[in-house]
């Protein structure tokens, strides 16, 4: 009878130790995942900021006045005169 009690006690002790190790592992894993989540949120925020900056830059470069300046200055283009304009209709 003492042998069965000792075996039962040893099994309970092993279960408690395994449970404790599992709790420690899960807490560590939770903290690791939280650190990763925080890093990814920061990276997302930085990317959103960069995306907004790039949209503003694109809208600046696509201004009709700027395009006309580049066309006239760098490419030597000029606007068509009314006499040179041909309207095509179906």
C-alpha positions in Angstrom: 0.0 0.0 0.0 2.9 2.4 0.8 4.3 1.7 -2.7 1.0 2.8 -4.4 0.9 6.0 -2.2 4.5 6.8 -3.1 3.8 6.2 -6.8 0.7 8.4 -6.6 2.7 11.2 -4.8 5.5 11.0 -7.4 3.0 11.3 -10.3 1.3 14.3 -8.6 4.7 15.9 -8.1 5.7 15.4 -11.7 2.3 16.8 -12.9 2.8 20.0 -10.7 6.4 20.5 -12.0 5.2 20.0 -15.6 2.4 22.4 -15.0 4.8 25.0 -13.5 7.2 24.7 -16.5 4.3 25.0 -18.9 3.1 28.2 -17.2 6.6 29.7 -17.3 7.0 28.8 -21.0 3.6 30.3 -21.9 4.3 33.5 -20.1 7.7 33.8 -21.8 6.0 33.1 -25.2 3.3 35.7 -24.5 6.0 38.3 -23.6 8.0 37.5 -26.7 4.9 37.8 -28.9 4.0 41.1 -27.3 7.4 42.5 -28.0 7.1 41.3 -31.6 3.6 42.9 -31.9 4.9 46.2 -30.5 7.8 46.2 -33.0 5.4 45.4 -35.9 3.0 48.2 -34.8 5.9 50.7 -34.8 7.0 49.5 -38.2 3.4 49.8 -39.5 3.2 53.4 -38.2 6.5 54.3 -39.8 5.3 52.9 -43.1 2.0 54.8 -42.9 4.0 58.0 -42.3 6.3 57.3 -45.2 3.3 56.4 -47.4 1.6 59.7 -46.6 4.9 61.6 -47.3 5.2 59.8 -50.7 1.6 60.6 -51.6 2.2 64.3 -50.8 5.4 64.2 -52.9 3.6 62.5 -55.8 0.9 65.1 -55.8 3.5 67.9 -55.8 5.3 66.4 -58.8 2.1 65.8 -60.6 0.9 69.5 -60.4 -0.2 70.7 -63.8 1.9 73.9 -63.5 5.1 71.9 -62.7 4.5 69.5 -65.6 4.1 72.4 -67.9 7.3 74.0 -66.6 9.3 70.9 -67.2 7.7 70.4 -70.6 8.6 73.9 -71.7 12.0 74.2 -69.9 13.6 70.8 -70.3 11.8 69.4 -73.3 11.3 72.6 -75.3 7.6 72.0 -75.8 5.2 74.7 -76.6 1.4 74.9 -76.5 -0.4 74.3 -79.8 -1.9 77.4 -81.5 -5.6 77.3 -82.2 -4.9 77.2 -85.9 -2.8 74.0 -85.4 -5.5 72.3 -83.4 -7.6 69.6 -85.2 -10.7 68.2 -83.6 -11.6 64.7 -84.6 -15.1 63.4 -84.1 -16.7 60.1 -84.8 
